[in-house]
Amino acid sequence: MIFITLGSQKFQFNRLLKAVDELVENGTVTDEVFAQVGCSDYQPKHYRYRDFLDREAFAEEMGKSDIVITHGGTGAIIGAVKQGKKVIAVPRLAKYGEHVDDHQLQLVEQFRELELICRCDDCADLANALETVKNTEYKAYVSNTQTIIDSIERFIETL
């Protein structure tokens, strides 16, 4: 299953939703697709969706998925890779009214450089990204939270 999550910010991401709808309609995508569309006003015609999901429903849909397609938000990406999902991240772009600036380009590139995700800047390349993600092994996400906590504790002990 493919799970699309677009976050909960006030910005639409119609461009991505339409691209996936076209891939399902033309038979390129045959997997089941479910989307949490957030503030987008495009209503998918060829796959299930809801505007927002509560924590439990979100976890359930994420759990059923093999592939997660998401915007370039740090929380969405980390949440998916922590669960071992294959992730395609599509940065929101200011020129389409998807965000106030293009900072997601840099965020997505950082995750790609860490070999954790597949980066897809152009929705026209989404079919290729899906093929790539299905045939690529990505590195497992390793949290550095405990390292940071240990460092803080060592510092406090020296005071």
PLY file of the C-alpha trace (Angstrom):
ply
format ascii 1.0
element vertex 159
property float x
property float y
property float z
element edge 158
property int vertex1
property int vertex2
end_header
0.00 0.00 0.00
1.05 3.60 -0.64
0.30 6.15 2.07
0.42 9.84 1.20
0.79 12.27 4.07
0.84 16.00 3.51
1.00 17.29 7.06
-1.32 19.66 8.85
-0.02 23.08 7.86
-2.29 25.57 6.11
-0.75 24.95 2.67
-2.23 22.89 -0.16
-0.28 20.30 -2.16
-2.74 19.71 -5.00
0.09 19.18 -7.49
1.19 15.97 -5.78
-2.33 14.63 -5.25
-3.21 15.18 -8.93
-0.02 13.46 -10.08
-0.80 10.35 -8.03
-4.42 10.39 -9.24
-3.20 10.37 -12.85
-0.81 7.47 -12.15
-3.63 5.43 -10.62
-6.03 6.34 -13.41
-3.62 5.31 -16.19
-2.66 2.07 -14.44
0.94 2.99 -13.65
0.13 2.64 -9.94
-1.78 -0.52 -9.13
-1.14 -0.50 -5.38
-3.86 0.58 -2.99
-3.40 4.27 -2.18
-4.64 6.24 0.79
-3.95 9.95 1.38
-4.15 12.31 4.30
-4.55 15.45 2.17
-4.39 18.15 4.84
-5.43 21.58 3.58
-5.37 20.64 -0.09
-8.63 21.28 -1.91
-8.06 18.74 -4.68
-10.23 15.67 -4.12
-8.65 12.48 -5.46
-10.90 10.50 -7.79
-9.04 7.19 -7.93
-7.92 6.54 -4.35
-9.22 6.89 -0.81
-8.43 10.00 1.22
-9.33 12.04 4.29
-8.46 15.62 5.08
-6.97 14.89 8.50
-6.45 11.79 10.60
-6.28 11.47 14.35
-3.13 9.92 15.79
-4.60 6.40 15.90
-5.92 6.43 12.31
-2.66 7.94 11.07
-0.64 5.18 12.76
-2.96 2.54 11.30
-2.63 3.83 7.72
1.13 4.29 8.06
1.41 0.78 9.48
-0.36 -0.75 6.48
1.89 0.98 3.97
5.07 -0.14 2.26
5.74 3.21 0.60
5.11 6.68 2.00
4.88 9.67 -0.31
5.19 12.88 1.63
6.02 16.56 1.46
9.48 17.66 2.56
8.61 18.13 6.21
11.13 16.83 8.72
8.54 15.26 11.03
6.75 13.41 8.25
9.99 12.04 6.82
11.48 10.98 10.15
8.19 9.44 11.26
8.13 7.24 8.16
11.80 6.20 8.10
11.70 5.38 11.82
9.08 2.78 10.92
11.24 1.37 8.13
9.02 2.69 5.33
10.36 3.46 1.90
9.88 7.20 1.47
9.46 9.43 -1.54
9.72 13.05 -0.47
8.41 15.75 -2.78
9.37 19.27 -1.64
6.63 21.87 -1.49
7.51 24.88 -3.64
6.65 28.52 -3.08
5.94 29.19 -6.76
2.90 26.87 -6.56
1.62 28.38 -3.29
2.61 25.22 -1.41
4.77 27.02 1.15
6.22 30.46 1.89
9.70 29.53 0.62
11.65 26.60 -0.82
13.35 25.38 2.35
11.99 21.87 1.79
14.40 21.48 -1.14
17.32 21.63 1.30
15.64 19.38 3.87
14.84 16.69 1.33
18.36 16.87 -0.07
19.84 16.29 3.40
17.73 13.14 3.86
18.68 11.96 0.34
22.38 12.49 1.09
21.97 10.34 4.21
20.56 7.63 1.88
17.31 7.45 3.85
14.81 8.46 1.15
14.11 8.97 -2.53
13.94 12.62 -3.55
11.43 13.64 -6.23
11.41 17.34 -7.11
9.09 17.11 -10.11
5.73 15.35 -9.89
6.16 14.37 -13.55
8.95 12.07 -12.30
6.80 10.37 -9.67
6.43 7.13 -11.66
10.23 6.88 -11.90
10.57 7.64 -8.19
8.13 4.84 -7.37
10.15 2.41 -9.48
13.37 3.60 -7.85
12.06 3.30 -4.30
10.75 -0.21 -4.92
14.18 -1.36 -6.13
16.43 0.47 -3.68
17.55 -0.44 -0.18
17.85 2.60 2.03
19.81 3.00 5.21
17.97 2.51 8.49
17.25 5.64 10.48
19.36 5.91 13.64
18.25 8.45 16.21
20.88 10.57 17.90
18.56 11.58 20.74
20.31 9.41 23.32
23.70 10.77 22.24
22.45 14.31 22.81
20.95 13.39 26.20
24.20 11.69 27.26
26.19 14.75 26.21
23.93 17.07 28.22
24.14 14.80 31.26
27.96 14.72 31.05
28.00 18.50 30.83
25.70 18.88 33.86
27.92 16.51 35.88
30.88 18.82 35.29
29.09 21.80 36.81
0 1
1 2
2 3
3 4
4 5
5 6
6 7
7 8
8 9
9 10
10 11
11 12
12 13
13 14
14 15
15 16
16 17
17 18
18 19
19 20
20 21
21 22
22 23
23 24
24 25
25 26
26 27
27 28
28 29
29 30
30 31
31 32
32 33
33 34
34 35
35 36
36 37
37 38
38 39
39 40
40 41
41 42
42 43
43 44
44 45
45 46
46 47
47 48
48 49
49 50
50 51
51 52
52 53
53 54
54 55
55 56
56 57
57 58
58 59
59 60
60 61
61 62
62 63
63 64
64 65
65 66
66 67
67 68
68 69
69 70
70 71
71 72
72 73
73 74
74 75
75 76
76 77
77 78
78 79
79 80
80 81
81 82
82 83
83 84
84 85
85 86
86 87
87 88
88 89
89 90
90 91
91 92
92 93
93 94
94 95
95 96
96 97
97 98
98 99
99 100
100 101
101 102
102 103
103 104
104 105
105 106
106 107
107 108
108 109
109 110
110 111
111 112
112 113
113 114
114 115
115 116
116 117
117 118
118 119
119 120
120 121
121 122
122 123
123 124
124 125
125 126
126 127
127 128
128 129
129 130
130 131
131 132
132 133
133 134
134 135
135 136
136 137
137 138
138 139
139 140
140 141
141 142
142 143
143 144
144 145
145 146
146 147
147 148
148 149
149 150
150 151
151 152
152 153
153 154
154 155
155 156
156 157
157 158
